[in-house]
């Protein structure tokens, strides 16, 4: 890893740590620079905006969670594979409610940004043509269920997963 890559990774790690600890809105790029032990300008030479750090950090988290989920499941049906991935993601989101709300607030208006991640994930697993045709409906259910349950006074991942599984069953059957 080059010095530039190490610095970028340290900045991203610091940003992600601070976002989780004190919230996205409350974290400044100056705080990120101090935590990463780099000059303020160095942060911007790697990430044009704080939102870019949030996005890249989220994609890194999703990639890590996807790899973990896919390595833990052998041969599985589409619904089993999908629910394994969803469960990993939802458990992460519900373990980090404040960060998840900030992320959703920022990215909900720019879902095209994450489309390449989704497409890469879909391409890495074999899904039936029938399921592929329903993928947009499945993604819509995924996000609306997530947002609905994260918005509750006491978010419960088990309730969200049960509701989402019911919706998926209705769509697929």
C-alpha positions in Angstrom: 0.0 0.0 0.0 1.4 3.4 -0.9 1.7 6.3 1.5 -1.2 8.0 -0.2 -3.4 5.0 0.1 -2.5 4.6 3.8 -3.3 8.3 4.5 -6.6 7.9 2.6 -7.5 4.8 4.6 -6.6 6.6 7.9 -8.8 9.6 7.0 -11.7 7.3 6.1 -11.3 5.3 9.3 -11.2 8.4 11.4 -14.2 9.8 9.6 -16.2 6.6 10.1 -15.2 6.4 13.7 -16.2 10.0 14.4 -19.5 9.7 12.5 -20.4 6.7 14.6 -19.3 8.3 17.9 -20.7 11.8 17.6 -22.9 11.8 14.5 -22.4 12.7 10.9 -23.8 16.3 11.2 -21.9 17.0 14.3 -18.5 15.8 12.9 -16.4 18.4 11.1 -13.7 17.8 8.5 -11.3 19.6 10.9 -12.1 17.0 13.6 -11.5 14.2 11.1 -8.1 15.7 10.1 -7.1 16.0 13.8 -8.2 12.4 14.5 -6.4 11.1 11.5 -3.3 13.3 12.4 -3.2 15.0 9.0 -3.5 18.6 7.8 -7.0 19.9 7.1 -6.1 20.3 3.4 -5.0 16.7 3.2 -8.5 15.5 4.0 -9.8 17.5 1.0 -7.1 16.2 -1.3 -8.5 12.7 -0.7 -12.2 13.4 -0.3 -13.8 16.5 -1.9 -16.6 16.6 0.7 -17.6 15.0 4.0 -20.5 13.3 2.1 -17.9 11.5 0.0 -16.3 10.1 3.1 -19.7 8.9 4.3 -20.5 7.3 1.0 -17.2 5.6 0.6 -17.3 4.4 4.2 -20.7 3.0 3.7 -19.7 1.2 0.5 -16.8 -0.3 2.3 -19.0 -1.5 5.1 -21.5 -3.0 2.7 -18.8 -4.7 0.8 -17.4 -6.2 4.0 -20.8 -7.3 5.1 -21.6 -8.8 1.7 -18.3 -10.8 1.6 -19.0 -12.1 5.1 -22.5 -13.1 4.3 -21.7 -14.8 1.0 -18.8 -16.7 2.5 -21.0 -18.1 5.3 -23.7 -19.5 3.0 -23.3 -22.4 0.7 -25.8 -23.4 -1.9 -29.0 -21.5 -1.2 -32.1 -20.4 -2.9 -32.5 -16.9 -4.0 -34.7 -16.0 -1.0 -32.2 -17.6 1.4 -29.3 -15.8 -0.1 -31.2 -12.5 -0.2 -32.3 -12.8 3.4 -28.8 -13.6 4.5 -27.5 -10.4 2.9 -30.4 -8.4 4.2 -30.0 -9.7 7.7 -26.3 -8.7 7.7 -27.1 -5.2 6.5 -30.1 -4.6 8.8 -28.1 -5.8 11.8 -25.4 -3.3 10.9 -27.9 -0.5 10.4 -29.8 -1.2 13.7 -26.5 -1.5 15.6 -25.7 2.0 14.3 -29.1 3.8 14.3 -27.8 7.4 14.3 -25.2 6.8 11.7 -27.8 4.9 9.6 -30.3 7.7 9.8 -27.6 10.2 8.7 -26.6 8.0 5.8 -30.2 7.4 4.6 -30.9 11.1 4.9 -27.9 11.9 2.7 -28.2 9.1 0.2 -31.9 8.6 -0.2 -31.9 11.4 -2.9 -29.0 9.8 -4.7 -29.7 6.1 -4.9 -28.1 6.0 -8.4 -24.7 6.4 -6.6 -25.2 3.0 -5.0 -26.6 1.3 -8.1 -23.2 0.1 -9.3 -22.7 -1.6 -5.9 -26.1 -3.3 -6.1 -25.4 -4.3 -9.7 -22.0 -5.8 -8.8 -23.6 -7.7 -6.0 -26.4 -9.0 -8.2 -23.9 -10.0 -10.8 -21.8 -11.9 -8.3 -24.7 -14.2 -7.3 -26.9 -16.3 -9.6 -30.4 -15.1 -9.4 -33.3 -16.3 -11.5 -34.6 -14.1 -14.4 -38.0 -14.0 -12.6 -36.3 -12.5 -9.5 -34.2 -10.1 -11.6 -37.5 -8.7 -13.0 -38.7 -8.0 -9.5 -35.5 -6.6 -8.1 -36.7 -2.9 -8.1 -39.7 -3.9 -6.1 -37.5 -5.8 -3.7 -35.1 -2.9 -3.3 -38.1 -0.5 -2.7 -39.4 -2.9 0.0 -36.0 -3.1 1.5 -35.5 0.6 1.9 -39.0 1.5 3.0 -39.0 -1.2 5.6 -35.6 0.0 6.8 -36.7 3.6 7.0 -40.0 2.8 8.7 -38.4 0.8 11.4 -35.3 3.0 12.0 -37.8 5.9 12.4 -39.6 4.2 15.4 -38.8 5.5 18.9 -37.4 2.0 19.7 -36.1 0.5 16.5 -36.2 -3.4 16.5 -34.2 -5.3 14.0 -36.2 -8.5 14.5 -39.5 -6.8 13.8 -38.0 -5.2 10.7 -36.6 -8.4 9.4 -39.9 -10.3 10.0 -41.9 -7.7 8.2 -39.4 -7.6 5.3 -39.3 -11.3 5.0 -43.2 -11.4 4.7 -43.0 -8.7 2.0 -40.4 -10.6 0.1 -42.4 -13.8 0.3 -45.4 -12.0 -1.1 -43.4 -10.6 -4.0 -41.7 -13.9 -4.9 -44.6 -16.3 -4.5 
